[in-house]
Amino acid sequence: METLANLESFIRSAEHGSFSEAARRLSLTPAAVSRNIAMLERNLGVRLFHRSTRRLTLTEAGEAFRLAIADNLHGIQAAIAGIATEGGEPVGTLKVSMPLTLGVMYVLPQLPSFRARYPRVLPEWHFETRQVDLIAEGYDAAIGGGFERSAGIVARALAPAHIIAVASPAFLRGRKLPGDPGGLHQLDGIVMRSLDTGRIRQWTMRNVAGREMAAALTATLVVNDPVAMREAALLGLGVAMTVTADVLPALESGALIRLVPDWYADAGAIAIHYASRSLLPTKTRVFVDWVAEAFKTQRLAERFAGSLR
């Protein structure tokens, strides 16, 4: 059975003779529309469009298919939107992507209250560090930082994604603490290689006065996951530059100590991302509001702010 996204992409592309214009109307990227059309053609086993650099026109099969579904599309849209609520109650599987530490430490503990309020919503939560394609991979929402903003996706900010320098008391024992980020290079560094670019991420830190300074760690351990970076720091293997959210409990317990505490790097915002569609399922709307309220109740925006000591 075809997804609504595939059918909408087909109808709008046929109406406007352009993937780009269809994408604009649907608040998607042209690549997403093209991908939806390709999937529809593959599933149907026919070519629906003649493509050229100048024009996009329907094939004979494409025109027949358009005539068959065009008048019914509104009804399909209404049915899909309406099935998300039964008697005003959100229902259905809620597929969400989130980082492991953020999800397990701050979101998962709030799940009992969500389940109590919305018992007919089935959470399907994927704990992962990669950036997912919400539309192509069928996610209802994704929580995290560092996402590229793309057409058709809304990002609702939840808290700052500030990067701070941390190390264990055992590692720091007997060592001179640096007075600013420039002194961090004298200490062993636990660094992370990006899964997306394959590069080791370097940070420029700033203080509340607006002064900036490079924090160039001397790499003595390279990992590819923020959880591994935190655990290595807890083992006393060196200094890690990590998002505050990942190490907050360790900082509060004293298991890790923040170095150059007047300085932090700004990695943007931790946000919840979802499709900007007028027929957003009710299960997604209530989840977005619930996550925002959970962050507010736990004062996570304030607690994650590296600008606050």
C-alpha positions as CSV (number, residue, x, y, z in Angstrom):
1,M,0.0,0.0,0.0
2,E,1.4,3.4,-1.0
3,T,2.3,6.0,1.5
4,L,0.5,9.4,1.5
5,A,3.8,11.1,0.9
6,N,4.4,9.2,-2.4
7,L,0.9,9.9,-3.7
8,E,1.0,13.6,-2.7
9,S,4.4,14.0,-4.4
10,F,3.0,12.4,-7.5
11,I,-0.1,14.6,-7.7
12,R,1.6,17.9,-7.0
13,S,4.4,17.1,-9.4
14,A,1.8,16.3,-12.1
15,E,-0.1,19.5,-11.3
16,H,2.9,21.8,-11.5
17,G,5.1,19.9,-13.9
18,S,8.1,20.3,-11.6
19,F,9.6,18.4,-8.7
20,S,10.9,21.7,-7.3
21,E,7.5,23.4,-7.3
22,A,5.8,20.3,-5.8
23,A,8.5,20.3,-3.1
24,R,7.8,23.9,-2.3
25,R,4.0,23.2,-2.0
26,L,4.6,20.2,0.2
27,S,7.3,21.8,2.3
28,L,9.8,19.1,1.2
29,T,13.1,19.1,-0.6
30,P,13.1,18.4,-4.4
31,A,15.3,15.4,-3.6
32,A,12.6,14.0,-1.2
33,V,9.9,14.5,-3.8
34,S,12.0,12.8,-6.5
35,R,12.7,9.9,-4.2
36,N,9.0,9.5,-3.4
37,I,8.2,9.4,-7.1
38,A,10.9,6.9,-7.8
39,M,9.6,4.7,-5.0
40,L,6.0,4.9,-6.3
41,E,7.2,4.0,-9.9
42,R,9.2,1.1,-8.5
43,N,6.2,-0.2,-6.5
44,L,3.8,0.2,-9.4
45,G,6.2,-1.2,-12.0
46,V,5.6,1.6,-14.5
47,R,7.2,4.9,-15.4
48,L,4.9,7.8,-14.5
49,F,6.9,10.8,-15.8
50,H,9.0,11.6,-18.8
51,R,12.0,13.6,-17.3
52,S,14.2,16.0,-19.1
53,T,16.3,19.0,-18.1
54,R,13.5,21.3,-19.2
55,R,10.2,19.5,-18.6
56,L,8.4,17.0,-16.5
57,T,5.5,15.4,-18.3
58,L,3.2,12.5,-17.5
59,T,3.5,9.2,-19.4
60,E,0.3,7.6,-20.6
61,A,0.4,5.3,-17.6
62,G,1.1,8.4,-15.4
63,E,-1.9,10.2,-16.8
64,A,-4.2,7.2,-16.2
65,F,-3.0,6.9,-12.6
66,R,-3.5,10.6,-12.0
67,L,-7.1,10.5,-13.2
68,A,-7.7,7.5,-11.0
69,I,-6.5,9.0,-7.8
70,A,-6.7,12.8,-8.1
71,D,-10.3,13.2,-7.0
72,N,-9.8,10.8,-4.1
73,L,-6.6,12.3,-2.7
74,H,-8.4,14.7,-0.3
75,G,-10.4,11.8,1.1
76,I,-7.2,9.8,1.6
77,Q,-5.6,12.7,3.3
78,A,-8.5,13.2,5.6
79,A,-8.7,9.4,6.4
80,I,-5.0,9.2,7.3
81,A,-5.2,12.3,9.4
82,G,-8.4,11.1,11.1
83,I,-7.1,7.6,11.8
84,A,-4.4,9.2,14.1
85,T,-7.2,9.9,16.6
86,E,-10.1,7.8,17.6
87,G,-12.6,9.5,19.7
88,G,-10.2,12.4,20.1
89,E,-7.5,10.0,21.5
90,P,-4.0,9.8,19.8
91,V,-3.2,6.3,18.5
92,G,-0.5,4.6,16.5
93,T,3.2,3.9,16.5
94,L,5.4,6.8,17.3
95,K,8.8,6.3,15.7
96,V,11.4,8.7,17.2
97,S,15.2,9.0,16.9
98,M,17.3,10.3,19.8
99,P,20.9,10.1,21.1
100,L,21.5,7.3,23.6
101,T,22.6,9.4,26.6
102,L,20.0,12.2,26.1
103,G,17.2,9.7,25.6
104,V,18.0,7.4,28.4
105,M,18.9,10.0,31.0
106,Y,16.3,12.7,30.3
107,V,13.5,11.5,28.0
108,L,13.0,7.8,28.9
109,P,12.4,8.5,32.6
110,Q,9.4,10.7,31.6
111,L,7.8,7.9,29.5
112,P,5.5,6.5,32.2
113,S,3.6,9.8,32.3
114,F,3.3,9.9,28.6
115,R,2.0,6.3,28.5
116,A,-0.4,7.1,31.2
117,R,-1.8,10.0,29.3
118,Y,-1.7,8.4,25.8
119,P,-2.1,4.7,26.3
120,R,-2.9,4.0,22.7
121,V,0.3,5.4,21.3
122,L,3.1,2.8,20.9
123,P,6.5,4.4,21.4
124,E,9.2,3.0,19.0
125,W,12.3,4.8,20.0
126,H,15.6,4.4,18.2
127,F,18.7,5.4,20.3
128,E,21.4,6.5,17.8
129,T,23.8,9.3,17.1
130,R,23.4,9.6,13.4
131,Q,21.3,12.2,11.7
132,V,18.2,10.5,10.3
133,D,16.1,11.5,7.3
134,L,12.7,11.9,9.0
135,I,10.7,11.7,5.8
136,A,12.5,9.0,3.9
137,E,13.0,6.7,6.9
138,G,9.5,7.2,8.3
139,Y,10.3,8.9,11.6
140,D,7.7,10.9,13.3
141,A,10.3,13.0,15.2
142,A,13.9,13.2,16.1
143,I,15.6,14.8,19.1
144,G,19.1,16.0,19.1
145,G,21.6,18.7,18.1
146,G,23.6,19.5,15.0
147,F,20.9,18.6,12.6
148,E,21.0,20.3,9.2
149,R,17.9,22.4,8.6
150,S,16.1,21.2,5.5
151,A,12.9,22.3,3.8
152,G,9.8,20.7,5.2
153,I,11.3,20.1,8.7
154,V,10.5,22.2,11.8
155,A,13.0,22.4,14.7
156,R,11.6,23.4,18.1
157,A,14.5,24.3,20.4
158,L,14.6,22.7,23.8
159,A,18.0,23.5,25.3
160,P,21.4,24.8,24.3
161,A,24.0,22.3,23.0
162,H,27.0,23.6,24.8
163,I,30.4,21.8,24.7
164,I,32.6,21.9,27.8
165,A,35.9,20.4,28.8
166,V,35.8,17.7,31.5
167,A,38.2,15.2,33.2
168,S,38.2,12.9,36.2
169,P,39.7,13.9,39.5
170,A,42.1,10.9,39.2
171,F,43.4,12.2,35.9
172,L,43.8,15.8,37.2
173,R,45.5,14.8,40.4
174,G,49.0,16.3,40.5
175,R,48.5,18.2,37.2
176,K,48.4,21.9,36.8
177,L,44.9,23.1,35.6
178,P,44.9,25.3,32.5
179,G,43.7,28.9,33.0
180,D,42.1,29.1,29.5
181,P,41.3,26.8,26.5
182,G,44.8,27.5,25.1
183,G,46.3,25.4,27.9
184,L,44.2,22.3,27.2
185,H,46.7,21.1,24.6
186,Q,49.2,20.3,27.4
187,L,46.8,17.5,28.7
188,D,45.9,14.1,27.1
189,G,42.9,14.5,24.9
190,I,40.0,12.2,24.3
191,V,38.7,13.2,20.9
192,M,35.9,12.1,18.6
193,R,36.0,11.3,14.9
194,S,32.7,12.4,13.2
195,L,30.6,9.5,11.8
196,D,29.5,11.9,9.0
197,T,32.7,13.5,7.9
198,G,35.4,11.2,9.2
199,R,37.2,14.2,10.7
200,I,38.2,14.9,14.3
201,R,36.1,17.8,15.5
202,Q,37.9,20.8,16.8
203,W,36.2,23.4,18.9
204,T,36.6,27.2,19.5
205,M,35.5,28.1,23.0
206,R,34.1,31.4,24.2
207,N,33.4,33.0,27.6
208,V,30.6,35.2,28.8
209,A,32.5,38.3,27.8
210,G,32.5,37.2,24.2
211,R,36.2,36.4,23.9
212,E,37.0,33.4,21.8
213,M,40.0,30.9,21.9
214,A,40.7,27.6,20.2
215,A,40.7,24.5,22.3
216,A,43.2,22.3,20.6
217,L,43.4,19.0,22.4
218,T,46.4,16.7,21.9
219,A,44.7,13.5,20.9
220,T,45.8,10.4,22.9
221,L,42.6,8.5,22.3
222,V,40.2,8.7,19.3
223,V,36.6,7.3,19.5
224,N,33.5,7.7,17.3
225,D,30.8,7.9,19.9
226,P,30.0,10.5,22.6
227,V,29.2,7.8,25.2
228,A,32.6,6.2,24.7
229,M,34.2,9.6,25.1
230,R,32.4,10.2,28.4
231,E,33.3,6.7,29.7
232,A,36.9,7.2,28.8
233,A,37.0,10.4,30.7
234,L,35.5,8.7,33.7
235,L,38.3,6.1,33.5
236,G,40.8,8.8,33.8
237,L,42.2,8.6,30.3
238,G,42.2,12.4,29.6
239,V,40.2,15.5,28.9
240,A,37.0,15.3,26.8
241,M,35.2,18.0,25.0
242,T,31.6,17.0,25.2
243,V,28.1,18.3,25.3
244,T,27.0,19.2,28.9
245,A,23.9,17.0,28.7
246,D,26.1,13.9,28.3
247,V,28.1,14.5,31.5
248,L,25.8,16.5,33.8
249,P,25.1,13.7,36.3
250,A,28.9,13.0,36.5
251,L,29.5,16.6,37.1
252,E,26.9,16.8,39.8
253,S,28.2,13.8,41.5
254,G,31.9,14.9,41.3
255,A,32.9,11.9,39.1
256,L,34.0,14.5,36.5
257,I,35.3,18.0,36.9
258,R,34.8,20.8,34.5
259,L,38.0,22.5,33.3
260,V,38.2,26.2,32.3
261,P,34.7,26.6,33.7
262,D,34.3,30.1,32.3
263,W,34.5,28.8,28.8
264,Y,32.3,26.7,26.5
265,A,31.8,26.0,22.8
266,D,28.4,26.6,21.2
267,A,27.1,23.7,19.0
268,G,23.7,25.2,18.4
269,A,20.6,23.8,20.1
270,I,19.1,20.5,21.2
271,A,15.8,20.5,19.4
272,I,12.9,18.2,18.5
273,H,12.5,17.9,14.7
274,Y,9.4,17.0,12.9
275,A,7.7,17.5,9.5
276,S,6.0,20.8,8.9
277,R,2.8,19.4,7.5
278,S,-0.7,20.8,8.0
279,L,-1.9,17.2,8.6
280,L,0.7,16.4,11.3
281,P,-0.7,13.3,13.1
282,T,-2.1,14.0,16.6
283,K,0.3,11.5,18.1
284,T,3.2,13.6,16.9
285,R,1.7,16.9,18.0
286,V,1.1,15.7,21.6
287,F,4.6,14.1,21.7
288,V,6.3,17.3,20.7
289,D,4.4,19.3,23.4
290,W,5.1,16.6,26.0
291,V,8.9,16.7,25.3
292,A,9.0,20.5,25.5
293,E,7.1,20.3,28.8
294,A,9.4,17.6,30.1
295,F,12.5,19.7,29.3
296,K,10.9,22.7,31.0
297,T,9.9,20.8,34.1
298,Q,13.5,19.4,34.5
299,R,15.0,22.9,33.9
300,L,17.2,21.3,31.3
301,A,17.7,24.5,29.2
302,E,19.3,26.1,32.3
303,R,21.2,23.0,33.4
304,F,22.7,22.3,30.0
305,A,23.9,25.9,29.5
306,G,27.7,25.9,29.5
307,S,27.6,29.6,30.0
308,L,26.3,29.0,33.6
309,R,28.8,27.7,36.1
